[in-house]
Amino acid sequence: MRDRTDHAGSNPVTPSSVRSPPSSALSSQLHSPSLSRSPLLHSPEHEHEQSTTKATKQKTGHKITFSHTPPVVSAPPSQMHTPMVPGTPDRPVTMPPSGARTPMAYIRSRNLTPRFLTPLGSPLRKALHLTKLDPTDAWLPITESRNGNAYYAAFHTLCSGIGIQALVLPVAFTILGWAWGVIALTLAFIWQLYTLYLLVNLHESSETGVRYSRYMQLANAAFGERLGKMLALFPIMYLSAGTCMALLIIGGSTSKIFFQVVCAANECKAETLTTVEWYLVFTCGAVLLSQLPNLNSIAGISLVGAITAVGYCTLIWIISVSEGRLPNVSYNPVRVGSDVSKVFDVLNALGIISFAFRGHNLILEIQATMPSSEKHPSTVPMWKGVKVSYTLIAMCLFPLAIGGYWAYGQMIPPSGGMLTALFAYHSQDVAKSILALTSMLVIINALSSFQIYAMPIFDEMESVYVVRFKKPCPWWLRVIIRSFFGFFCFFLAVAIPFLASLAGLVGGVSLPVTLVYPCLMWLKVKKPKVYSPIWWFNWVLVAVGTVLSGLLIAAGVYVIIDNGIKFNFFEPE
């Protein structure tokens, strides 16, 4: 871009050229690569500035100098990942005492963008080299730091994509059998990997210049705010809060087992805590770790959670297979009762498999922690991290399901799955150190997974304060909010300890978030050509997934009523 002196040297300035009509400047501003012809130059303040400049400019040969005109700074689009582009004419660069990267003193109203949208740059803004981002994003836990990368994405995705629910997969095989069990698990894995690919590519749009940093925001944009809340709010909140509550139950009960194993090995006579007290101990540890400020800050914790998840899944199936099959093991599918009961049992098994693939409600949040620009969109590193993490997930889930069913067959415990079977059938055969190590890995993974699943809840709770008061949430209030959520989950874990028995029903409720909504949102946002192959493919997945979700919910309710469930309120075992 040539500067003003080049223009001045070739074309001498005349009064008519200095006082150009506003209409000509306005018509040419979108075609100029510089902000020197921005509409800001024709504001009333600039008219006064022009008169001052005219009075103070001095001619020296063919050069013109402006003694009081400040240079106009053009912010490049490559700074899109920052909360606000510094140096724009209408946004002075000032760092507030709080340390937040986006000061609110100069934001008079929230009319830039909706709270949940983070523009990449519209065509007009690209022409003007300006990008204005939502200032509240810099103060919320999910988008407070945008320094993530493909490694962080792999850590978070692996920690959220694999967990204790994978240990129940052999239970589904007891109903489906070998062939249909493997087929159902393979199809579910491919289906959810495809919808994961759709979500990664729906996170940002170069056409509209918007980043959807949260699953609920994308649902609102695709379906409308009212319909989006009706369809997605409950399953998303349950997948976050319900998973946190289940992790407290699993972590607390496994802590009790770990203490018993270690104490028995050392022949100590210490009295163990009650189950409720172990829940409380685990909750205190989870609340302490939850004080880390944002999603990027827990990348190390997610790495530990990912390592421990892969560790105990691999350890459990290797031990089970190496110990050999149990005596009198059978692989005939268990289908008793009436024909209706058999059908609902099969559907409940499919619900268990679908519940194993949770974590899609966190994909957009994980991708939101990455920087993004037109040349380097966040889609590329995010998909690299997803491919690595789901390769490891497949290496854990398939051996766990197939090896566990081979070792235990119909004798696999319905509650707890492989972890319960390990202690029930091999507590005398396996070294106590191996059992203690397995328990410890489960506890650490539960602590780590709690952090990433709780982060969307923290983000939503803190956004109420940020939007209301237009400033970051103070540290003491953040401590109160996160501690309240942790101990509220503890209360629910004690009140409803039978939540783990509802895996089939929960799988039906959460299935649309994983398998249906991404396809529907792709159709709504991307608008592929009607009746094209991709259009038909996504609509078929939407139809099949919707019907399957309804059947799984009905099957889960029927199985609970038919088999019964011990509603031991406030009586954790």
Secondary structure as GFF3:
##gff-version 3
##sequence-region A 1 573
A	DSSP	alpha_helix	4	10	.	.	.	ID=ss1
A	DSSP	alpha_helix	15	18	.	.	.	ID=ss2
A	DSSP	alpha_helix	22	28	.	.	.	ID=ss3
A	DSSP	three_ten_helix	29	31	.	.	.	ID=ss4
A	DSSP	three_ten_helix	35	37	.	.	.	ID=ss5
A	DSSP	three_ten_helix	39	42	.	.	.	ID=ss6
A	DSSP	alpha_helix	44	56	.	.	.	ID=ss7
A	DSSP	beta_strand	58	60	.	.	.	ID=ss8
A	DSSP	beta_strand	63	65	.	.	.	ID=ss9
A	DSSP	three_ten_helix	77	79	.	.	.	ID=ss10
A	DSSP	beta_strand	117	119	.	.	.	ID=ss11
A	DSSP	alpha_helix	123	128	.	.	.	ID=ss12
A	DSSP	three_ten_helix	135	139	.	.	.	ID=ss13
A	DSSP	alpha_helix	150	161	.	.	.	ID=ss14
A	DSSP	three_ten_helix	164	168	.	.	.	ID=ss15
A	DSSP	alpha_helix	169	202	.	.	.	ID=ss16
A	DSSP	beta_strand	204	205	.	.	.	ID=ss17
A	DSSP	beta_strand	210	212	.	.	.	ID=ss18
A	DSSP	alpha_helix	215	223	.	.	.	ID=ss19
A	DSSP	alpha_helix	225	228	.	.	.	ID=ss20
A	DSSP	pi_helix	229	233	.	.	.	ID=ss21
A	DSSP	alpha_helix	234	237	.	.	.	ID=ss22
A	DSSP	pi_helix	238	242	.	.	.	ID=ss23
A	DSSP	alpha_helix	243	266	.	.	.	ID=ss24
A	DSSP	alpha_helix	275	289	.	.	.	ID=ss25
A	DSSP	three_ten_helix	296	298	.	.	.	ID=ss26
A	DSSP	alpha_helix	299	322	.	.	.	ID=ss27
A	DSSP	alpha_helix	339	355	.	.	.	ID=ss28
A	DSSP	three_ten_helix	360	362	.	.	.	ID=ss29
A	DSSP	alpha_helix	363	367	.	.	.	ID=ss30
A	DSSP	alpha_helix	379	408	.	.	.	ID=ss31
A	DSSP	three_ten_helix	409	411	.	.	.	ID=ss32
A	DSSP	alpha_helix	418	426	.	.	.	ID=ss33
A	DSSP	alpha_helix	432	469	.	.	.	ID=ss34
A	DSSP	alpha_helix	475	495	.	.	.	ID=ss35
A	DSSP	three_ten_helix	497	502	.	.	.	ID=ss36
A	DSSP	alpha_helix	503	511	.	.	.	ID=ss37
A	DSSP	pi_helix	512	516	.	.	.	ID=ss38
A	DSSP	alpha_helix	517	526	.	.	.	ID=ss39
A	DSSP	alpha_helix	533	563	.	.	.	ID=ss40
###
